[in-house]
Each structure stands twice: as C-alpha cells, then as structure tokens.
Amino acid sequence: MEMRLVKKITLIFCITLIGIGLADTTKAEVTEGNWIVRSGYTFLVPQLSNESLIEIEKYSMPTLSFSYLVTDNLAIEFLAGIPTSIDVNDRSMGTSSKLATFTPIAPNATLQYYFKPKDARFRPYIGAGLLYSSFHKEKAYGILEGASFRIDKSLDHLYQMGFDYEVNEKISLNLDVRKLKTSSSALATDLDRTIMGNNAPPQMRFAMDMQPITVSLNVAWVFDRPERANQRRLKNKEVLEAMKQRREKLKLEKRGL
C-alpha cells in the first residue's frame, strides 16, 4: 500500500468524522473502569536509512486492541494483528530483487493518556510502550536460496498518538498513528548450499534497523464494568417507570377536569 493511498484514506476518514459530528450531538462518558475495544485495519510503512542494503515492502493487516481505563484519563492498551507474509528485497546491486520472506508477530502494550473531559466527543490521546517482535516462516530467495535464514526476536519501544470520535454512547471512530522501532537483525548461514558454493562466507548478517510508521483506522466499542452497567440499567428502568407514572397521573388529572 503506497503512502499516498494511506494519506487519502486517512483524509476520507477525517472528513467522515466531521460529517458525523455535524449530524449527531449525542455525548457519552468514558470513565475509569471502562473497556475500549478497537478493531480495524493497520497500514505499515517501513522506514529504512538510505544506506540500507535491503528494503521491506509496505503491508497492511487487520488489528484488534483492548484498552482498560485505570483512571478517567489513563489507560493500558494491548494490540495485536493477524500476521501476514512480508517480502525483503535486496537493493545492493542498484535493483530490487526478492531476498527473503517472513511472517512477523508483533504484539505491543502501551500506557495511554487521554486529554479532554471524560464526556467529550473528541478525545485525543498519546501513548508510549513496548513492542515485542518475533519472526516466523523465514525463507531465503535469490542469491540466498538454499541457505538457512532467520531473524532475531527483539523488544523495542514505541510512541503513539491518536483520537477517538464518538458516534453514539457505545461506538466511536478511531485514528491511531504509531512510531515503532525494531532492533532485529537477520542471519543467513549454510551459504555453501547457495549459488555461491564453496566461495561463500560462513555467514551473512543483515541489520534491519527499521523504524516504521503505522496508521490504523478503527471502529471502537466502549464496555462498562458489569456492576456499573447493571446500575445504569436499573436507573434507566426507574426513570422510565417514573415517566410512566407521571403520564398516568396526567391522564387522571385530565379526567377529573
């Protein structure tokens, strides 16, 4: 997915939020003890230095996250995505050729701070956390075909910013942007099995040094604690009952006239 397309999708998403905001004035409180579940699509754009001898293709995947509000403004979030295969290309010769493929699993946890009052429809937030990256189904191609190829696991930091925009009391639209860093490196061994034959070095190590940016477009659902949800239902029931009694009283008063 090209970065220009990601920008266009993000722009359309923001315009949609503005339209919803003009059409709906419902407000809801997101408070301590609430769960926020976000589901959507994440676009990842790798960021590699110009000196890097490899390039990693852009990709996207469905993601799911859970946030628990410790206070009205502070939350802990856990995010994971459905793994997808990614191509690594060799650009050392001035052209891009497929060097390897792998499937990453990179769950991450963040500590988030929400700005604005708890009943605001537009709630921006920032966050910082940790990203654990592991890599699976590694396979070498091209000049490395036949070699053993693996990518090291890593634990790195990440930064986050985004916002929720409420559609109604339970549903919000979300835009989330993260700056990641992966310190993993790739190692190729058994190079004598490749086309290099006996002239091959014992091993080759490739520094990934990738600092990708992710853009996520999500739908978010707010869930209350069970006991609080029960209290709200009872309160709503009491309000409805009081309104019903009031109507009955008005009917009796009209009949008396």
Secondary structure, 3 states (H helix, E strand, C coil): CCHHHHHHHHHHHHHHHHHHHHHCCCCCCCCCCCEEEEEEEEEEECCCCCCCCEEECCEEEEEEEEEEECCCCEEEEEEEECCCCEEEEECCCCCCEEEEEEEEECCEEEEEEECCCCCCCEEEEEEEEEEEEEEEEEEECHHHCCCEEEECCEEEEEEEEEEEEECCCCEEEEEEEEEECECCEEEEECHHHCCCHHHCCCEEEEECCECCEEEEEEEEEEECCHHHHHHHHHHHHHHHHHHHHHHHHHHHHHHHC
